[in-house]
Amino acid sequence: MPQAEVTKKSELENLLEKHTSGEKLTSYEYKRAHKLIGTPEYSAEICGFCRGPDKKLAIYDTGLCQEHATYALVRGK
């Protein structure tokens, strides 16, 4: 039986998941997430939330561009 490929989530993905699930981030985690968003590694994916012709590349493995990742961090959504 073939095994499913297991992909390791990025640190930013883990922090955003924790935050959007209603769990509070520590001050260190919140600052770390901001730093990761501010100095991103771009993926080949397009942001899943960008609309129109100005779609941006997603960062890390989040499926979000810098703007939408910041929104998710600040709003917790």
FENCOR-V303524 format. One record per residue. N is the residue number from 0. SS is DSSP state (H for helix, E for strand, L for the rest). PHI is phi as a letter, one per 20 degrees, with the letter a starting at -180 (* if undefined). D_FIRST is the distance of its C-alpha to the first C-alpha in whole Angstrom. Layout:
N/SS/PHI/D_FIRST
N/SS/PHI/D_FIRST
This chain:
0/L/*/0
1/L/f/4
2/L/e/6
3/L/f/9
4/L/f/13
5/L/d/15
6/L/d/19
7/L/e/22
8/L/f/24
9/L/f/28
10/H/g/31
11/H/f/32
12/H/g/30
13/H/f/29
14/H/f/33
15/H/f/33
16/H/f/31
17/H/f/33
18/H/f/36
19/H/f/35
20/L/e/34
21/L/n/37
22/L/f/37
23/L/f/40
24/L/e/39
25/L/f/42
26/H/g/44
27/H/f/42
28/H/f/39
29/H/f/41
30/H/f/43
31/H/f/40
32/H/f/38
33/H/f/41
34/H/f/41
35/H/f/38
36/H/f/39
37/H/f/42
38/L/c/40
39/L/e/37
40/L/d/34
41/E/e/34
42/E/d/31
43/E/e/30
44/E/f/30
45/E/e/33
46/L/g/34
47/L/f/33
48/L/d/36
49/L/f/38
50/L/d/40
51/L/m/43
52/L/f/43
53/L/e/43
54/L/f/39
55/L/d/38
56/E/f/35
57/E/f/33
58/E/d/33
59/L/l/30
60/L/d/27
61/L/f/30
62/L/m/30
63/L/c/34
64/L/f/37
65/H/g/39
66/H/f/41
67/H/f/39
68/H/f/37
69/H/f/41
70/H/g/41
71/H/f/38
72/H/f/39
73/H/f/43
74/H/e/42
75/L/m/39
76/L/c/38
